Amino acid sequence: MINGIVTDFESIKVSLPMGVFDSVKEINYDATKEVEVVTNTKGIPMGVARKAYEGSMDFTVLQDDADKIFSAAGGKGLFAMSSIPILVAFAPEGSPITKHELMVRITKYEPDIKKDDAVYAKFSGKQTAVMKVNGKPLYSA
């Protein structure tokens, strides 16, 4: 499942520096760049001010793949890890491949989620760079 849409897993690849994860049960991510309307002292709109880019991500994998992430974290631990690049590539039937590139700093770990008689682990985090879709950033300063 990608962002709540059920997709045939054969058409999805999730790559991290630790390898291609084929046990991804679910992956969700978003990106926003809000604007705020700026008004004068009389409340008349004068323009917009752009806020900071924000993005989040979470993914659920089998415990075996979760162990690969912990191994890559080394002695300092999961939350001391620098941002990791994550590539999500998928192609709905009859469509060209779409690639989403993210840099994510893991900020939350939820162990032992049991689904379908398997042990899963959920990781959540914040994007630390602007997401790219097919090589093009969603936002450029």
C-alpha positions, 0 to 999 in steps of 0.5 A: 500500500502506498499512501493508502492505495492498494498496489500489487507489490510486484510493481513496487520497489523500496530501496534503502542503503541497506538494500531493496526491501521486499517486505514493505507492508505499507508506506506513507509519505507527504510533502507540503509547502504552505503559504500564509496570506499577508494583510495590511493593518486594515486586513486587506490581502497584500500577498503571500509569505511562503512557509518552510517545506515539510515532509513526513514518512512512515513505513512498515516492514518485516522484523528481518528488514527492520534488523538491517536498519538497526545494523546500519545504525551502528553503535550510536543507535537508530535515532543518531543515524543521519538521514537515509535516502529512500527510493520508492519506484512503482508502476501501476499496470500500463503506466510508466515507472514513477520514482519518488526520492526522499531523504528521511531522518527516522524519529519513531520506531514501533516494534512488534506490530502483528499482521497476518501472523508476522512480526512487523516494525514501523518506522516514522520520520521527517524528510530532511530534503525536498522530495523528488518525483522522477528526478525533479524536486517538488520545490526549488528556492 
